[in-house]
Amino acid sequence: MASTPADRPGIPLSAYGHLIAIYLVWGGSYLAVKICISGPAAITVPQLQSTRMWGATLLIGLVALARTKRVPRLTWRDIALCTVSGVLMWVGGNGLATLASRHAASSFIVMSMGAIPLWSCLLELVVARTLPARRTLLGLALGLGGLFLVVSPTLIGTRAAIIEPGYAGLTVLLLVGAGLSWSLGTIVQRPLMQRMRPEWAATAQFLAASLVLSTIAAGEHAPLPDMPSLHQWLAFGFLIVFASVIGLTSYIRVIGAFSPVIATTFAYVNPIVGVLLGWLMLGEEIAPVSLAGLAVVLASIAIVLSGRR
């Protein structure tokens, strides 16, 4: 059996550190989002996303400049790829998921976003115009069934619903759109891996997203929030430094160092981390049927990824 990149010598130890960083950082990102947009000093979603992206752009741009000592020359194709992938991932993917956080538990958001490998597989099949293998088809069908179990307490109106009443349909649509948008952005950015340093690619992506999000925030005409609490400041700092800067640069490095099978294993870990943090810090309760659905989704991801090894 052919060895995967993770089985071969030459992968630096730091690559495994980046993989662990993705496991932990992205697992807790929607908990931080929920803290920022909740309470009397809540910030609106466009305000949160635009300020977060500008802070991340500035921080990662300074890091990139300190490491490379110069600003790279970008071709128009590179600029287009950075713009499109940045908008898809951070305005469409992360932005829609953040919007869904207004009316849903943070643990539910991270569980739903854990299905990203399934959306990625579907999009790749559409782009390649190929029929899926039997194993892949089984995994995709199983994953969709698991997602239905995850949202079923809300759809049937049980006490364990994890979406506010009246917002179930909209929230599910937002999360499906978020997963598809992030997956498409990940596919679009692949050519950048061979031509740009991760720090500069992330800077350009954040900058493109910041410009779009600032336009949306300006059109919202929402008043500035009252003085945020200490918890909100800490959550906001976490979103900029860890969830945005460290998360994206680590993700880019992991994609370049490991096979897709290893790189996408964050989908196994993030939902578990998110559910535990939501339960410990916000007291979020998850229905047993939703947890069973999460297990089904994770099993489906394992089937799909093992078939693509």
C-alpha positions, 0 to 999 in steps of 0.5 A, spaced: 500 500 500 502 506 498 504 511 503 501 517 505 505 524 506 504 523 513 507 516 513 513 519 509 520 522 512 521 529 512 515 532 515 517 537 520 515 537 527 512 544 526 506 541 521 503 537 527 503 543 531 499 546 526 494 540 525 493 540 533 492 548 533 487 547 528 483 542 532 483 546 538 482 553 535 477 552 530 473 548 535 472 554 540 471 559 535 464 559 535 463 559 542 467 566 542 463 568 536 457 567 541 460 570 547 461 577 542 454 577 539 450 576 546 449 580 552 447 587 553 453 590 549 452 585 543 456 587 537 452 586 530 455 580 526 457 585 520 461 589 525 464 583 529 466 580 522 469 587 519 473 589 525 475 582 526 478 581 519 481 588 519 485 586 525 487 579 522 489 583 516 493 588 520 496 582 524 498 577 519 500 582 514 506 585 520 508 577 521 508 576 514 513 582 513 517 581 519 518 574 516 520 575 508 522 583 509 518 585 503 512 585 499 511 580 494 509 581 487 502 578 485 500 577 478 493 578 477 491 571 477 494 571 484 490 577 486 483 574 483 484 567 487 486 571 493 480 575 492 475 570 490 477 565 496 477 570 501 470 572 500 468 565 499 471 563 506 470 569 510 464 572 508 460 566 505 463 561 509 465 564 516 460 570 515 454 565 514 455 561 520 456 567 524 450 570 522 447 563 524 450 563 531 445 569 533 439 564 534 443 557 535 447 554 540 455 555 539 455 547 539 450 546 534 454 551 529 460 547 530 457 540 529 454 543 523 460 546 520 464 539 521 460 536 515 465 541 511 469 535 508 462 532 505 460 538 502 468 539 499 467 532 496 460 533 493 463 540 490 469 536 487 465 531 484 461 536 481 467 540 478 470 533 476 464 531 473 465 524 475 460 519 478 462 517 486 465 511 488 460 506 491 464 508 498 463 515 497 456 515 495 454 511 502 458 516 506 455 522 503 448 519 504 450 517 511 452 524 512 446 527 510 442 522 514 446 524 520 445 532 519 438 531 519 438 527 526 443 533 528 437 538 527 431 534 528 430 536 535 429 543 533 425 541 527 420 537 531 420 542 536 422 538 542 425 541 549 432 540 547 431 544 541 438 548 540 435 553 535 430 559 537 423 557 535 421 560 529 429 560 526 430 553 524 429 553 517 433 560 516 439 557 520 439 551 517 439 554 510 445 559 513 449 553 515 448 549 509 450 555 505 456 556 509 459 549 509 458 550 501 462 556 501 467 555 505 469 548 501 468 552 495 473 557 497 478 551 499 478 548 492 479 555 489 485 557 493 489 550 492 493 554 486 496 559 491 499 553 495 505 553 490 506 560 489 505 564 495 507 564 502 501 562 507 502 569 511 501 573 504 496 569 501 492 569 508 493 577 508 490 578 501 484 573 503 483 577 509 484 584 506 479 582 500 474 579 506 475 586 510 473 590 504 467 586 503 465 586 510 466 593 511 461 595 506 456 591 509 457 593 516 457 601 513 450 599 509 447 596 516 447 603 520 447 600 526 449 604 532 456 602 536 455 597 542 456 599 549 462 598 553 464 590 552 465 586 558 472 583 559 469 576 557 467 579 550 474 583 549 477 576 550 473 572 546 474 578 540 482 577 541 481 570 541 477 570 534 483 575 531 489 572 534 487 565 534 481 563 530 483 568 524 491 569 524 493 562 527 487 558 524 488 560 517 496 560 516 496 553 520 490 550 515 494 553 509 501 549 512 497 543 513 494 543 506 501 543 504 504 538 508 499 533 509 495 529 504 488 531 504 486 525 508 490 527 514 489 535 513 481 534 513 481 530 520 480 537 523 472 535 522 473 529 527 475 533 532 472 540 532 465 538 533 467 534 539 471 540 542 465 545 540 460 541 544 464 540 550 466 548 550 459 550 549 457 545 555 462 547 560 462 555 559 455 556 556 451 550 559 448 548 552 445 542 552 445 537 546 439 532 545 441 525 545 439 524 538 443 530 536 449 527 539 447 520 535 447 524 529 454 527 530 457 520 531 453 518 524 456 525 521 463 523 523 462 516 521 460 518 514 466 523 514 471 517 515 468 513 510 468 518 505 476 520 507 478 513 507 475 512 500 479 518 497 486 515 500 
